[in-house]
Amino acid sequence: MRKLLFFLVFVIVSGLSEAQQSDTGSMHRSFKTAGGNTWGLYGQLSGSFSPSGDKYLGWLGARLGTVYNHWLRFGVAGYGLFNEDLTWLDVHGRQYRMEAATGGLYIEPHFDLTRRLGFGISLYMGNGIAQLRYDKEYRAEMLWTEEVVDQVSFTVFEPGVNVEYRLTPRWAVAAGATYRNTSPLRLWSVGDKVLQGFSTEVSLKFGLF
């Protein structure tokens, strides 16, 4: 985690240095079609956090999208739950933790406020899998088929807003908030709405062309 934070800080500082010497046009290099429309391609890494009762949810995600006429962004996205503190005990006192991941499509109209600053309204829709797995110290006494206590699939619908700051023509950072809606989890011993709620998110974006 420290190496990742160091890398992000290095990229941001380098981007700020480069931005002082470069023009901040579009975040990506685009190409025009015969009809005069423009297309671009970019990637995005993000992390989000949200409270969940006396615990918290931490997600890591990635997006790969295209930009149509410099304002409409859409593509594919995936997110995985990374925190280890979502644990519960069964009636025998053995501890298990929840794992979850989602994948789907997103669309994001984006509007430039200044040459560097922009505003976006996003909508992410997809499907996910959540499961309860016995924690590491209990797995040695079980068959691998017994490690997962319960598993369910669910749908996710997540609107959000974000503010983006362009560091260079290719690099940008963003911060925003989303509200995650899911279908009821129906997961043993876990609340149906444990994954729902507001999240704060930070992102690093790179224009591929």
N, C-alpha and C positions, 0 to 999 in steps of 0.2 A: 504494500500500500504506500509506503514512503517513497519507493522508486517511482510509482505512478504519479504521486503528487509532485515529485521533483520534476518529472518529465513534463507535466502539464504547466507548471510554473515556468520552466525553461522555454516551452513553446510560446506561451503568452508574452514573456519578456522579449523573446526574439521577434515575435510578431509586432510588438509595439515599436521596436527599433526599426524594423523594416518599413512599418507604416509611415514613419517620419520621412522616408525617402521615396515612397511610391504613391501612385494615384489610387484612391479607394473607389474604384468603380464597382461593377458587379462582383459578387462573391465568387463567381465562377467564370470561366471562359465559355461562351456560348457559341452555337453555330446556328445559321439561319437556314430554314427550309425554302423551297421554291415559292411558297406563299408568303414569305416575309416573316414568319413566326420564328422565335428563337427558343433554343433548348439548351439546358445545362445539366450537369450531373454533379452530385456532391454526396459526401458521407458524413455521418454524425455519430459521436459517442456521448453518452449521457449518464448521469447518476441522479437518482431521486430518493427522497426520504419522506416518510409520513408516519404519524403516530398510529398505533393500533392497540388501544387499551393501555396497559402498563408496559407495552413493548413498542417497537418501531419496525417499520418496513423499509428495507433498503434495496433498491433495484439498480442494476446496471443494464444499459440498453444500447442498441445500435440501429441506425437507420441508413438506408441507401435510397436516394431519391433523385428525381429529375425536377427541373425548374422550367416552367413554360412561360415564355414572355416576361421573364424576370420577376414574376409575382406569385404564380401558382405552383406550389411544391406538392409532390405526392410520390409515394413509393412504398417500400416494404420496411417493416420494423420488427425487432424482437427484443424481449426483456427477460431478465432472470433475477430471481430473488437471491441475494447474496449474504444476508446477515444470518448469523448462527444462533441468535438468542430467541428464536421463535420455537420454544421447547415446552413440552407438557409431560406429565407423568401419567402412566396408566395405573390400574388398580393394584398392580404388583410392584409399584414404585420404580418401574423402568422408564427411562426418559426417551422421548422421541421428538423429532423436530420436523417442521414443515418445509417442503421444497416446492417451488412453483416457477413456471416459465410461461410466457405468452408469445404469440407471433401473429402478425396480421398486416393490414394496410393502413396508411394514414394519408390525410390530405391537409394542406396548410396554406391558406391564402396569406401572403406576406406583403407588407406595405412599407416602403422606405419613408422615414420621417426626415432624415438628413442624409448626407453622403455616407455617414458611418452607422447611423442608428436606424433600426427597423423594428417593426411590430408584427407579430404573427398570431393567427387564431388557428389552432390545430384540432383535428379530430382523429383519434386512433381507434380502430375496430379490429377485433381478432378473437382468437380462441386460445385457451391455455389449459395446462395440466397442473394440478396440485396434489401432493401426496405427503403422507406421514411416514417417515423412516426412523427406525430406532437409532439412537445415537451410537457413536463409534464404540464405546466401551461395552455395549451390549451385543454387538454383532458377532463376536467370536463364538458365542454359544448357540447361534442360529444358522440355519441354512439360508442361502442367499435369497431363496423364494419367500422367506419369512421376515426379511428385513423391512419390507414396506407393509405398514399396517393397513392403510387405506389409500385409495387413489380415485380422483374424480376429474372430469373435464368441465370447463366452464367457458362462458363467453365474456368478453370485456368490451366496454364502450367508454372511451376516455377523452372528453373535450379538455382543451387547455388554452392558455395564452402565454406568450413569451416576448421578451424584449431581446433583440440581438444587436451586438456591437461588432462592427467589422474592424478587425485588426489590420488586415492587408487585403488585397484583392482576392486572396484565396482562403484566408483564415478568419474565423469569426467565433465569438463566444456568445452564449445566450443564457438567460435565466428566466424562469417562469413558474407557473403553477398549473396543476391539472386536477381534475376530479375523476377518480377511477370508479366506474360502476361495473359490477360483475353479476352474473347470475348466481343464485344461492349455491354455496359450495357443497353442502350436504356431506361434509367431511367429518368423520367420527371425532367427537370430543372437541371440535373446533367450531366457532361461530360461523354462521352462513355469510356474514358480512365482514369477515376479518381482513379481506384484501381491499375493501372499499374505503373511500375517503379522499381528502385533499392531500396532494403531494407538492413539494417544492423540488424543482429540477434545475440542474446546471448542465450545459452542453458545450462541446467543442466541435466545430464544423470545419470541413475542408472541401473546397471546391475542386473536383477532379478535372473538369474542363468546362 
